[in-house]
Amino acid sequence: MSDGACGDCGVATKEKYVEILEFTHFVEFFSFRKIGENHKEKSLVKKVTVVVALDLGTGNTKNLEYENE
């Protein structure tokens, strides 16, 4: 899923996330979507898009547990 952010080698940056892998997993299962108080709509899902990304969070990343080692 590329939005033109930085499309080299399938790696895209979005805000503070770096996408490192994206693939489609083909599987069949039923999903139920609530459409009313007592009603649900059943649909067959045939594929799921999986995205693996790194969260490049910033801030205080110092781990005090390992400070004296």
PLY file of the C-alpha trace (Angstrom):
ply
format ascii 1.0
element vertex 69
property float x
property float y
property float z
element edge 68
property int vertex1
property int vertex2
end_header
0.00 0.00 0.00
1.98 2.95 -1.25
0.84 6.53 -0.91
3.94 7.98 -2.52
5.53 8.92 0.80
8.94 7.32 0.28
8.46 4.30 -1.94
12.00 2.90 -2.20
12.01 -0.90 -1.89
8.48 -1.03 -0.47
9.44 1.12 2.54
7.12 4.02 3.27
7.26 6.56 6.04
4.03 7.83 7.52
4.35 10.27 10.40
6.47 8.28 12.86
6.01 4.80 11.35
8.31 3.01 8.89
6.62 0.24 6.93
9.01 -2.67 6.42
6.72 -5.37 5.01
3.26 -5.65 3.48
1.59 -8.76 2.12
-1.82 -10.28 1.49
-2.86 -13.39 3.41
-5.53 -15.38 1.58
-8.01 -16.97 3.99
-11.76 -17.45 4.22
-13.80 -16.59 7.30
-17.07 -14.89 8.14
-17.16 -11.41 9.61
-20.18 -9.87 11.33
-20.84 -6.11 11.17
-23.41 -4.54 13.48
-26.04 -2.66 11.44
-28.65 -2.16 14.14
-29.40 -2.77 17.80
-30.25 -6.45 17.26
-29.06 -6.97 13.67
-25.75 -8.00 12.15
-24.64 -8.33 8.55
-22.62 -11.45 7.71
-19.94 -11.23 5.01
-17.29 -13.63 3.73
-13.74 -12.29 3.97
-11.35 -13.86 1.46
-8.13 -11.94 2.13
-6.44 -9.86 4.82
-3.74 -7.26 4.21
-0.93 -7.53 6.77
1.45 -4.61 7.38
4.55 -4.81 9.56
5.87 -1.41 10.67
8.27 0.12 13.18
7.12 2.85 15.54
9.87 5.46 15.59
8.77 7.04 18.83
10.93 9.80 20.25
11.36 11.14 23.73
13.00 9.75 26.85
14.17 6.31 25.73
16.66 5.84 28.58
15.97 2.60 30.45
16.87 3.18 34.10
16.84 -0.58 34.79
20.12 -1.03 32.87
21.76 2.28 33.83
24.39 0.75 36.16
25.44 -2.12 33.86
0 1
1 2
2 3
3 4
4 5
5 6
6 7
7 8
8 9
9 10
10 11
11 12
12 13
13 14
14 15
15 16
16 17
17 18
18 19
19 20
20 21
21 22
22 23
23 24
24 25
25 26
26 27
27 28
28 29
29 30
30 31
31 32
32 33
33 34
34 35
35 36
36 37
37 38
38 39
39 40
40 41
41 42
42 43
43 44
44 45
45 46
46 47
47 48
48 49
49 50
50 51
51 52
52 53
53 54
54 55
55 56
56 57
57 58
58 59
59 60
60 61
61 62
62 63
63 64
64 65
65 66
66 67
67 68
